[in-house]
Every structure is written in C-alpha cells, then in structure tokens.
Amino acid sequence: MSGSGIPAVPHDLPEVPLSSTDTRANRTGSWRHVRPVIAEKAAPCHKACLLHAPIPQVMTALARGDIPAAGASLLNHNPFPAITARVCPHPCQVGCNRGRYDEPINIRAVERFLGDALLHRKGAPPDVSTGRRVAVVGSGPAGLAAAFYLRARGHDVTIYEREAEPGGMLRDAIPAYRLPAEILDAEIEGLRRMGVVFRCGVEIGSDMPLADLLAAHDVVFAATGAHGERGLGAPGEEHLTRGLEFLRGVRRGEITSASGTVAVVGGGNVAIDVARTLVRLGARAVVLYRRTRKEMPAIEEEVEHAIADGVTFEFLTLPVVAERVDGHLRLTLVTMQLGEPDRSGRRRPVPVPGSEHSFECDGAIAAIGEVAETKFLPKEVLDEQGWARADKATGATAEGWLYLGGDLITGPATVSEAIAWGRRAALAIDRRLRGEPPAAPERLLPTVSIKGINLDYFRRAPRTVQPALPVETRRLTFEEEIGGIDLVQAMEEAARCFVCGTCTVCANCWAFCPDAAIELGAEDAIPRVTLDYCKGCGICVVECPRGIIALVDEAKVEVRA
C-alpha cells in the first residue's frame, strides 16, 4: 500500500478487452416502445389530380432527364398530356406542398413539355390481340381515353362519331387559343397508329340502332357527352344564340366577326370561352351572372384572363325578358340576392322585388348549362328523370354489355374528369372481357403535409414560368396564348419537386441511425428496419426529407400484426 493509503497497482497485469463481443450482442430493440414504420404515402398533388397521376414519380424521372420513364408513368394515368396541360384547371398545383415553402411546382408546364415531347412518339399497336371487339360511341375526351386504354390492352376498338371529324367538345367547344387543332389532330393520329378505327358521320340511334352496334361488338362504351343546351326559360329566349352553337361556328370558320355589345348569360367555362372569343372577334362582351364571382363554376384563371382581355362582368343579374327593339336587343334584367344553399352547395339566387331594369345590346348568347342526350339509350339505364345511370367506379349499367361514362353521367365537367371516366371504364371492360372479377377498391394512403417534409434538405428556387402572349396581342388573335418550356427548364422545374411521400433511397435514415438498424436493399427498394436493434429513438423520422417514416406505438403495431 502506498503512503496515500491507496493500494498499489501492479504494472505487470495483462491487457484485457472491456468487451469480448461487438455491439450486435446488445439488442437494443428490447428498449423500444414505439416503432418506425417506413411506408410510402400519397403526395397532395396526386390526391388533388383529377386523373390521380403519379406526379412525384414523373418528376423524379424527368429531373434526371429520363423522358421515356417519365412519359410511361404519366401515360399510365393520362393518355393525352398535351391536351390536359392546356385545358385542365390543375388543382394539383393548389395542393402542392412546395407552395407552402416558396412557390408550387409548375406541374402544368412540365406536363406540357412531356405531352408535346410524346405527341409523335406514342401510338404503337399492341403486341398481342385478344380478338375482342369494343365499340366506343362518342369521340370526346372520355371516348378517346377509353379507346386508348382498351386498344393498349389488345382489344379491337372502333369509335363511332356523329360529326364529320372526331374530337367532340375538344374540337368544337374549346377555343383555339387554348387548344390548337393541330394538338388534337396529333393525339387522334396517335390512336390511329395504335389501330383504333374511326367511323365519323354515324349517329347511333338514327343511322345505326344500338342493337345493331351490339351485334357487331362484345361491349359498347357510350360517352356522347353533354351537347344539349339549356334554354333561358324566359320570354324572347329565341333571340339568344346558344353558347356551344356559337363556339362551334367559330371553330368551323362559320363565324368570323362580331361587333357592338354582346351579352353572355352564364358563369361556367362555356360562358367564359364565349366572352373571350367575342373579344377576339371584335365585340364588347358583358357577362351576366346570377350569383357572385365566388360562386362561378368557371376556371378561376380563365376568369382572370377574361377580365384582362376586357370582358365586363355584371354579377347578381338575371335576364327575365328578351325583345328586339329598333334592330337592337333589349334585355329586362332583375337584380338577385343570395339565399340559402341549394343542392350544389352554392347559395340560391333570389330576385330582389322591384329591381327590374333594361339593358340594351346588339346580341346575346346563353351559356347557362349543358345536358346529356340520352334518347339512343335503352330505358333500363335511365332514371325517372331520364338521366343515365351507371356505376360510378366502372361505368357498368344494368345492361351488362353497355358501359357509360364522361359527361353523359356527370353532366358538364372538366376534360380531365372525362378522361378519368374513360380510363376507369376501359379497365373495367378489359377485366370483363378477360373473365376477371372487378378490381378491388384502390387503397387510400395517408397524405403527406408540409409538416412531414424536412425543409432543411431543400433550397429555395424560383418557379419556372411559361411564356405568354401579351394581353394587347392575344385579345386580337386566336393563336395559342400560353407557350411551352424546353428540356432544361423542365428538368430544373421537376428537380424542385419535394417528391412527397415517395422514397428516393436517399439513405438518410441509414446514415443517421445510431444503432445501425436500417438495412438498404436494391437501388430502388425501400429501406428496412431491423427491429432487433431499433430502439425507437425517432431520428430517422426527423431526418427523412419526404415524410415516409412515422413512429407508431409498439403495442398497436403488435395488435395489427
């Protein structure tokens, strides 16, 4: 013992390790009461997309310049991106998490680039033919989409169209400054390359009975749209031109000019298209709408463009009488006020007593709604009011051989909604023709919010802006008003995407795990948690850039198992 009272330590003791094993013997997983669950989730853009396109996957592929992969992902849900990029309202951009950080991804611009890039590349016939025959009645967006997916799956598809050219509302109702005819023609030519047959100038019901159509085909898909137009229901309404009739006349070159003041009655997309077209033809357009701007069903961006074009809006105004006086048109207008909500959820307009007043104009066009024409359909698929009935998920009807879709079922809707109908019906018809049971309902994934995104891994970057014609130029021409972007711009914009809810195998979870409890597999495989060693610290959850890892109570996980 030393003089300090502390025992002396011999200097000749052998060295021994503090531990005779590595850390794998320390199974820290037994400490855990919460477990990290790695599972991909839905991006808000995907949830908001009217076609449920896999937008994060499209952006990921395009960001690395892989146009074929990006195009394949997009075409699986949207056969005509060159069209939808031009006419869809793109609610996906409103839902974009990036918009809560700096600016939302310009999904429309990226879609436009891909759509135009693929326009003349797609259209190969299927490798194998099933020999089954499907008739599609109507060549609007729903009919064209159904034909695309049915033909891609090997079925023989013939489209029957009563007009001289295919396209339906895409050709006759959407102005050229929004959708140039050459874009529609190119998409239709792609269908012809696939082997889709078009029989135009044939109206089912009058030129060919529906029974004869069925006799020549295994299944019929009817998507004839909503081409009928509601009347004003007021004395003198015969003095008003119908909105679709007017737009059709302009697209076909039958109407080439307009002058004076022209009233446009309505607040939907057709009304706005009519008003903006009138400006380009030389008239002063005044939109009369019985509700307020907030209740207008028209695409908000189109309303803003109309205002910039010089269109005037008179809200809470309803024509109740129309009469010709000294070569002009006199409308008796009533001021409205909003009452209780109706079935659409919008407040019902109610006339204000004693508010009648006159409005002098040179013409008026009614665009107050469209209705489906169902006279060719069997009564078994119509309800008491004469509306067509079909399963909302598949388009199937009480007549097993007949499927319906698009505006024929929903009433007037967007082009994207009609395309989605055509795709759903095509997939259901394909399963029927193959003798397969109906598909199980799609599993709904939770949505990743901005709170689930680790913003430390993303730098702020300006949004790519599409070129556009100046207002003073566009209001004088029917040239396309919004332009496209190039490959470099598209890749840069795609690279701004957070890729919400999708694992990109960034390996952050593996790098930050203090227990080496994350296993990486193949290049595109989602990492796996080794539960023997994961103690549930949650570091991986915090460091995941894209919100796909969540901590779940251990007991609840065991109950689910």
C-alpha positions in Angstrom: 0.0 0.0 0.0 1.3 3.4 -0.9 1.7 6.2 1.6 -1.6 7.7 0.5 -3.5 4.6 1.6 -4.4 3.6 -2.0 -3.4 0.1 -2.9 -0.6 -0.1 -5.4 -1.5 -1.4 -8.8 1.0 -3.9 -10.3 2.5 -2.9 -13.6 2.7 -6.3 -15.0 -1.0 -7.1 -15.3 -2.1 -8.5 -18.8 -4.3 -6.3 -21.1 -7.9 -7.4 -21.3 -10.7 -6.0 -23.6 -13.6 -4.2 -22.0 -15.9 -6.3 -24.1 -15.4 -9.7 -25.7 -18.2 -9.2 -28.3 -19.3 -6.5 -30.9 -22.4 -4.3 -30.5 -24.6 -6.9 -32.2 -24.9 -8.7 -28.9 -26.6 -5.6 -27.5 -30.1 -6.0 -28.8 -31.4 -2.5 -28.1 -34.7 -3.3 -29.7 -35.9 -4.5 -26.4 -35.9 -0.9 -25.1 -38.4 0.2 -27.8 -42.0 1.3 -27.0 -42.5 3.0 -30.4 -41.6 1.6 -33.8 -40.6 3.5 -37.0 -42.8 2.4 -39.9 -41.4 3.0 -43.4 -44.3 3.2 -45.9 -44.8 5.4 -48.9 -47.7 7.9 -48.7 -49.7 10.0 -51.1 -48.5 13.4 -52.2 -51.1 16.1 -52.0 -50.7 16.8 -55.8 -51.5 13.2 -56.5 -54.6 13.3 -54.3 -55.8 16.6 -55.9 -55.1 15.5 -59.5 -58.3 14.8 -61.4 -56.6 11.9 -63.1 -54.7 10.7 -60.0 -51.4 10.8 -62.0 -48.2 9.6 -60.1 -46.8 13.1 -60.2 -43.8 12.5 -57.8 -42.6 9.6 -60.0 -43.0 11.6 -63.1 -41.0 14.5 -61.6 -38.2 12.1 -60.3 -37.7 10.5 -63.7 -37.8 13.8 -65.6 -35.4 15.5 -63.2 -32.7 13.0 -64.3 -33.6 13.5 -67.9 -35.3 10.2 -68.4 -38.2 11.2 -70.7 -39.3 7.6 -71.6 -39.7 6.7 -67.9 -41.4 10.0 -67.1 -43.7 9.6 -70.1 -44.6 6.0 -69.2 -45.6 6.9 -65.7 -47.7 9.8 -66.9 -49.4 7.9 -69.8 -50.4 5.1 -67.4 -53.0 7.6 -66.0 -53.2 10.3 -68.6 -53.2 9.3 -72.3 -53.3 12.9 -73.6 -51.0 15.1 -71.6 -50.6 17.5 -74.5 -54.3 18.3 -74.2 -54.7 18.3 -70.4 -51.6 20.5 -70.0 -53.5 23.2 -72.0 -57.1 22.9 -70.6 -57.0 21.3 -67.2 -57.5 23.7 -64.2 -54.6 21.8 -62.4 -55.9 21.6 -58.8 -52.7 19.6 -58.3 -50.8 22.8 -58.2 -53.0 24.2 -55.4 -52.3 21.2 -53.3 -48.5 21.2 -53.9 -46.5 21.3 -50.6 -43.8 23.3 -52.3 -46.3 26.2 -52.5 -46.1 26.4 -48.7 -42.3 26.8 -48.8 -41.7 29.1 -51.8 -43.8 28.5 -54.9 -45.7 25.4 -56.1 -44.2 23.3 -58.8 -45.4 24.3 -62.3 -46.9 20.9 -62.9 -48.7 22.2 -66.0 -45.5 23.4 -67.6 -43.8 20.0 -67.0 -46.9 18.1 -68.2 -47.0 20.3 -71.3 -43.3 19.6 -72.1 -43.8 15.8 -71.7 -47.1 15.9 -73.6 -45.6 17.7 -76.6 -42.4 15.5 -76.5 -44.5 12.4 -76.6 -47.0 13.6 -79.1 -45.5 12.0 -82.2 -43.6 9.2 -80.3 -46.6 7.2 -79.0 -49.1 5.1 -80.9 -47.5 1.6 -81.3 -50.1 -1.2 -81.9 -50.3 -3.7 -79.1 -48.1 -6.8 -79.2 -50.9 -9.2 -78.7 -54.6 -9.0 -79.9 -57.4 -10.5 -77.8 -59.8 -10.6 -80.7 -62.5 -9.0 -78.6 -64.3 -6.1 -80.1 -65.4 -2.9 -78.3 -67.5 -0.1 -79.8 -67.0 3.4 -78.3 -69.8 5.9 -79.0 -68.5 9.4 -79.0 -65.1 10.8 -79.6 -64.8 13.4 -76.9 -62.2 13.0 -74.1 -63.9 10.1 -72.4 -64.3 8.1 -75.6 -60.8 8.8 -76.8 -59.3 7.8 -73.4 -61.3 4.6 -73.3 -60.2 3.7 -76.8 -56.5 4.4 -75.8 -56.5 2.0 -72.8 -58.7 -0.7 -74.5 -56.5 -0.8 -77.6 -53.3 -0.8 -75.5 -54.7 -4.0 -73.8 -55.1 -5.7 -77.2 -58.8 -5.2 -77.9 -60.2 -4.1 -81.3 -61.7 -0.7 -80.9 -64.0 1.2 -83.2 -65.1 4.8 -82.4 -68.5 6.0 -83.8 -68.8 9.7 -84.1 -71.8 11.6 -85.5 -69.8 14.6 -86.6 -67.6 14.7 -89.6 -64.4 14.9 -87.5 -63.5 13.3 -84.2 -62.9 15.2 -81.0 -66.3 16.1 -79.6 -66.1 19.1 -77.3 -62.3 19.2 -77.7 -62.8 20.2 -81.3 -66.0 22.1 -81.2 -66.2 23.9 -77.9 -62.7 24.8 -76.7 -61.3 27.9 -78.4 -58.1 27.5 -80.5 -56.2 30.0 -78.3 -56.5 27.3 -75.5 -56.3 24.1 -77.6 -54.9 24.4 -81.1 -56.5 22.0 -83.6 -53.1 20.5 -84.5 -52.6 19.3 -81.0 -55.9 17.4 -81.0 -55.2 16.1 -84.5 -51.8 14.7 -83.4 -53.4 12.9 -80.4 -56.0 11.4 -82.6 -53.4 10.3 -85.2 -51.6 8.5 -82.4 -54.8 6.5 -81.7 -55.0 5.6 -85.4 -51.3 4.4 -85.3 -52.4 2.1 -82.4 -55.0 0.6 -84.6 -58.1 2.4 -83.4 -60.7 2.7 -86.1 -62.8 5.9 -86.5 -66.3 5.9 -88.2 -67.4 9.5 -88.4 -70.7 10.8 -89.7 -72.5 7.9 -87.9 -75.1 8.7 -85.3 -76.1 5.8 -83.1 -79.8 5.5 -82.7 -80.7 7.1 -86.1 -78.0 6.0 -88.6 -77.4 2.7 -86.7 -79.6 1.2 -84.0 -77.9 0.4 -80.7 -78.9 -3.2 -81.1 -77.0 -3.5 -84.4 -73.9 -2.0 -82.7 -74.1 -4.6 -80.0 -74.5 -7.4 -82.5 -71.1 -6.4 -84.1 -69.2 -5.9 -80.8 -68.7 -7.6 -77.5 -69.1 -4.5 -75.4 -70.3 -0.9 -76.1 -69.0 2.1 -74.2 -71.1 5.2 -74.7 -69.6 8.6 -73.9 -71.6 11.0 -76.0 -71.0 14.0 -73.7 -73.4 16.8 -72.8 -74.1 18.6 -76.1 -77.6 19.6 -75.4 -78.1 23.2 -74.1 -80.4 24.5 -71.5 -82.7 27.3 -72.5 -83.1 30.6 -70.6 -86.7 29.8 -69.8 -87.7 33.4 -70.4 -90.0 35.2 -72.9 -88.0 36.0 -76.0 -85.2 33.5 -75.4 -85.4 32.7 -79.2 -83.5 35.9 -79.7 -80.4 34.5 -77.9 -77.8 32.3 -79.6 -76.7 29.2 -77.7 -73.1 29.1 -76.4 -72.0 25.8 -77.8 -73.6 26.7 -81.1 -71.6 29.9 -81.2 -68.3 28.3 -80.3 -68.8 25.5 -82.8 -69.5 28.1 -85.5 -66.3 29.9 -84.7 -64.1 26.7 -84.6 -65.6 25.7 -88.0 -65.0 29.1 -89.6 -68.7 29.8 -90.0 -68.5 32.9 -87.6 -65.5 35.2 -88.3 -66.5 38.5 -86.8 -68.7 40.2 -84.1 -69.4 43.8 -83.3 -71.1 46.0 -80.8 -72.1 44.9 -77.3 -72.9 41.3 -76.8 -74.3 39.9 -73.5 -73.2 36.5 -72.4 -75.6 34.8 -69.9 -73.9 32.3 -67.6 -70.9 31.7 -65.3 -69.4 28.4 -66.4 -66.4 27.6 -68.6 -68.5 27.8 -71.8 -69.7 31.3 -70.9 -66.1 32.5 -70.3 -64.9 30.9 -73.6 -67.7 32.6 -75.4 -66.9 36.0 -73.9 -63.2 35.8 -74.6 -63.9 34.6 -78.2 -66.2 37.6 -78.7 -63.4 39.9 -77.8 -61.2 38.3 -80.4 -63.9 38.7 -83.0 -64.2 42.4 -82.3 -67.2 42.7 -79.9 -67.5 44.1 -76.4 -68.5 41.2 -74.1 -70.6 41.6 -71.0 -71.1 38.5 -68.8 -74.4 38.5 -66.9 -74.3 36.0 -64.0 -77.0 35.5 -61.4 -74.6 34.7 -58.5 -71.3 36.4 -57.4 -67.8 35.7 -58.7 -67.2 33.5 -55.7 -69.9 31.1 -56.9 -68.8 31.0 -60.5 -68.1 27.4 -61.6 -65.7 28.6 -64.4 -61.9 28.0 -64.0 -60.6 30.9 -61.9 -57.6 31.5 -64.2 -59.9 31.8 -67.2 -62.0 34.4 -65.4 -58.9 36.4 -64.6 -57.8 36.2 -68.2 -61.2 37.3 -69.4 -61.0 40.4 -67.1 -57.5 41.2 -68.5 -59.0 40.8 -72.1 -61.5 43.5 -71.3 -64.6 41.4 -70.6 -67.1 43.1 -68.3 -68.9 41.2 -65.5 -72.3 42.1 -64.1 -72.9 39.8 -61.1 -76.2 39.1 -59.3 -78.0 39.8 -62.5 -80.5 37.7 -64.4 -82.3 38.3 -67.7 -86.1 37.7 -67.5 -87.3 39.0 -70.8 -85.6 39.5 -74.2 -87.1 41.5 -77.1 -86.0 43.1 -80.3 -86.4 46.9 -80.4 -85.2 49.0 -83.4 -82.7 46.5 -84.5 -81.2 46.0 -81.1 -81.8 43.6 -78.3 -83.3 44.8 -75.1 -82.9 42.6 -72.0 -85.0 43.1 -68.9 -82.7 42.3 -66.0 -83.5 41.6 -62.4 -81.1 42.1 -59.5 -80.6 39.0 -57.4 -79.6 38.3 -53.9 -78.2 35.1 -52.4 -80.4 33.0 -50.2 -80.0 29.5 -48.7 -77.6 27.0 -50.3 -79.1 24.7 -53.0 -78.1 21.1 -53.7 -74.8 22.2 -55.3 -73.8 23.9 -52.1 -74.0 27.3 -53.6 -76.4 29.9 -52.2 -79.6 30.1 -54.2 -80.1 33.4 -56.1 -83.4 35.1 -55.2 -84.9 38.1 -57.2 -84.9 41.4 -55.4 -88.5 42.8 -55.7 -88.8 45.9 -57.9 -85.3 45.7 -59.2 -86.2 45.3 -62.9 -84.1 47.4 -65.3 -83.3 47.4 -69.0 -80.0 46.5 -70.8 -79.5 47.4 -74.4 -77.1 45.3 -76.5 -76.5 44.2 -80.1 -76.8 40.5 -79.3 -76.9 37.9 -76.6 -75.6 34.4 -76.1 -76.9 32.0 -73.5 -74.4 29.6 -71.9 -76.3 28.5 -68.8 -75.5 24.8 -68.9 -75.4 21.7 -71.0 -77.4 18.5 -70.8 -76.7 14.9 -72.0 -78.6 13.5 -74.9 -79.9 10.0 -73.9 -82.6 9.2 -76.5 -80.5 6.4 -78.0 -80.1 4.6 -74.7 -82.4 1.8 -73.5 -84.9 2.8 -70.8 -83.3 0.2 -68.4 -80.3 2.5 -67.9 -82.3 5.7 -67.3 -83.8 7.0 -64.1 -87.2 8.6 -63.6 -86.0 12.0 -64.8 -84.4 10.5 -67.9 -80.8 10.7 -66.7 -78.4 7.9 -67.5 -77.4 5.6 -64.6 -74.1 3.8 -64.2 -71.7 2.5 -61.6 -69.5 5.5 -60.6 -66.4 3.3 -60.3 -66.7 1.4 -63.5 -69.4 2.8 -65.8 -71.2 -0.5 -65.8 -75.0 -0.4 -66.2 -77.9 -2.8 -65.7 -77.4 -3.9 -69.2 -74.1 -5.9 -68.8 -72.9 -5.3 -72.3 -73.3 -1.5 -72.0 -71.0 0.9 -70.2 -71.4 4.6 -69.9 -69.0 7.4 -68.9 -68.0 11.1 -69.0 -70.4 14.0 -69.1 -73.2 11.6 -70.1 -73.2 10.6 -66.5 -71.8 13.5 -64.6 -73.2 16.4 -66.6 -70.7 19.1 -67.7 -67.3 18.6 -66.1 -63.7 19.1 -67.0 -61.8 17.4 -69.8 -59.6 15.7 -67.2 -62.6 14.3 -65.3 -63.9 12.9 -68.6 -60.6 11.3 -69.4 -60.5 9.7 -65.9 -64.0 8.3 -66.6 -62.8 6.8 -69.9 -59.8 5.1 -68.2 -61.9 3.7 -65.3 -64.4 2.2 -67.8 -61.7 0.8 -70.0 -60.0 -1.0 -67.2 -63.4 -2.4 -66.0 -64.3 -3.5 -69.6 -60.9 -5.1 -70.0 -61.4 -7.2 -66.9 -64.9 -8.2 -68.0 -63.6 -9.3 -71.4 -60.9 -11.4 -69.8 -63.3 -13.0 -67.4 -61.7 -11.5 -64.4 -63.6 -10.2 -61.3 -63.9 -6.5 -60.7 -60.8 -4.8 -59.3 -60.6 -4.2 -55.6 -61.1 -0.6 -54.5 -57.8 1.3 -54.5 -56.2 1.5 -51.1 -56.2 5.1 -49.9 -52.9 6.2 -48.5 -52.5 9.0 -45.9 -51.3 12.3 -47.4 -48.0 13.9 -46.6 -48.5 17.5 -45.4 -45.8 20.2 -45.3 -45.2 19.3 -41.7 -43.9 15.9 -42.8 -41.3 17.4 -45.1 -37.8 18.2 -43.7 -37.2 21.6 -45.4 -33.6 21.7 -44.3 -32.8 19.4 -47.3 -34.3 21.7 -49.9 -33.1 25.0 -51.1 -35.4 27.8 -52.3 -35.6 28.1 -56.1 -37.7 30.2 -58.4 -40.6 28.7 -60.2 -40.4 28.2 -64.0 -42.8 30.5 -65.8 -44.3 29.6 -69.2 -44.1 32.3 -71.9 -47.3 34.0 -72.7 -48.6 36.4 -75.4 -49.0 40.0 -74.1 -52.6 40.9 -73.4 -52.7 43.5 -76.1 -51.7 40.9 -78.6 -53.7 37.9 -77.5 -57.0 39.7 -77.5 -56.6 40.2 -81.2 -55.7 36.7 -82.3 -56.7 33.0 -81.8 -53.0 32.0 -81.6 -52.2 29.9 -78.6 -51.8 32.3 -75.7 -49.6 30.2 -73.4 -46.3 28.7 -74.6 -44.2 25.7 -73.5 -40.8 25.2 -71.9 -37.7 23.4 -73.1 -35.9 20.3 -71.7 -33.5 22.1 -69.4 -36.3 24.2 -67.9 -38.5 21.1 -67.5 -35.7 19.2 -65.7 -35.0 22.2 -63.4 -38.6 22.5 -62.5 -39.0 18.8 -61.9 -35.9 18.9 -59.7 -37.8 21.4 -57.4 -40.3 18.7 -56.5 -40.2 17.5 -52.9 -41.2 14.0 -54.1 -43.6 14.0 -51.1 -44.3 10.5 -49.7 -42.1 8.6 -52.1 -38.8 7.0 -51.0 -35.9 8.0 -53.3 -33.4 5.8 -51.3 -31.5 8.9 -50.2 -30.1 6.7 -47.3 -30.6 9.5 -44.7 -32.3 7.0 -42.4 -29.3 4.6 -42.7 -26.7 7.3 -42.2 -28.3 8.8 -39.1 -29.4 5.7 -37.3 -27.2 5.4 -34.1 -27.9 1.6 -33.8 -27.2 0.6 -37.5 -30.8 -0.7 -37.5 -31.6 0.4 -41.1 -30.9 -2.0 -43.9 -30.5 -0.8 -47.5 -31.6 -3.2 -50.3 -31.6 -2.8 -54.0 -31.2 0.6 -55.6 -34.9 1.3 -55.8 -36.0 -0.7 -52.7 -37.4 0.9 -49.6 -35.1 0.5 -46.6 -36.0 -2.0 -43.9 -35.9 -1.5 -40.1 -34.0 -4.3 -38.2 -36.3 -4.5 -35.1 -33.7 -6.3 -33.0 -31.6 -3.2 -32.8 -34.1 -0.3 -33.4 -34.8 1.3 -30.0 -37.4 3.7 -31.5 -35.4 6.9 -31.0 -37.1 8.6 -34.0 -34.0 10.2 -35.5 -34.9 8.5 -38.9 -38.3 10.1 -38.8 -36.9 13.6 -38.3 -34.2 13.2 -40.9 -36.4 11.7 -43.6 -36.8 14.5 -46.2 -40.1 13.3 -47.7 -42.3 12.2 -44.7 -42.5 8.5 -45.3 -41.4 7.3 -41.9 -43.7 7.5 -38.9 -43.4 6.4 -35.3 -46.2 4.0 -34.2 -47.0 2.8 -30.7 -45.4 -0.7 -30.4 -48.5 -2.2 -28.8 -50.7 -1.0 -31.6 -48.3 -2.5 -34.2 -48.4 -5.8 -32.4 -52.2 -5.8 -32.3 -52.3 -5.1 -36.1 -49.9 -8.0 -36.7 
